[in-house]
Structure formats: C-alpha cells, structure tokens
Amino acid sequence: MIEFMEETHDNMVGLRVSGKLHEKDYAEFLPKLEDLFSKHGKLRVLFLAAPDFQGWDISAAWQDASLGFKHAADFEKLAMVGAPGWVVWCIRGSAFLFKGEVRVFEADEIDDAWAWLAA
C-alpha cells in the first residue's frame, strides 16, 4: 500500500509504503503524484518504509522504475527512511540517475529527514 502522509504540502511529499506493492497500488497513486509534479515541477519526497514493507511485485517494480526514469530530474530531494538494507543498496546504486539529492535515514530519524527536505 502507498499512502500520502499528512505532512504532505506544496512540493513536500511524504509517502508511506507497507506490505508488498502491486500494480494496483501504482494505478491509484500515480495520478495524484503526477498532479503534484504538474503543479510544482520539482518535488521533495520522503519515502517511509513501514516495518512490514516487503518490496514490489514485478509489475509494481516496473511502474516504480518508469516513474523514476520519467521524473529523474524532477526529484529535488529524496529521503529514504527506514528502508530495508536491500532497498538502501538499490537506491545508493541508482542514485546517480537522479539529478537531485538522495539521502538515507534510519526509521528513528524521520524528524531529521523532514528537516533535511525542508532545508
């Protein structure tokens, strides 16, 4: 499941992911995110992985990769919070694709992540 966090406002977007993500999750989520890109241009995104986050099925992984490639220059900042080690490894390995800044935070550093996004 992908949920917009209540802290989302203007170009600051908080996303909480839980369980295993499926294509259906992206079908519901992507139009809202595309609206934010259209409205603000560049976004500052906090990606919070819930403790039960299990990753993506193949269709959802494709949707996620497509989003990343399409908007590689539109993520001003991306904060990964509480992500499992394998996701952190993937993000660090692909961070060069993003034009903005990417930073990884532990789950208990969410306040630091929000502060970094706002700075």
Secondary structure, DSSP 8 states (H G I E B T S, - for coil): -EEE-TT-BTTEEEEEE-SEE-HHHHHHHHHHHHHHHHHHSSEEEEEEE-TT--EE-HHHHHHHHHHHHHTTTTEEEEEEES--HHHHHHHHHHGGG-SSEEEEE-GGGHHHHHHHHH-
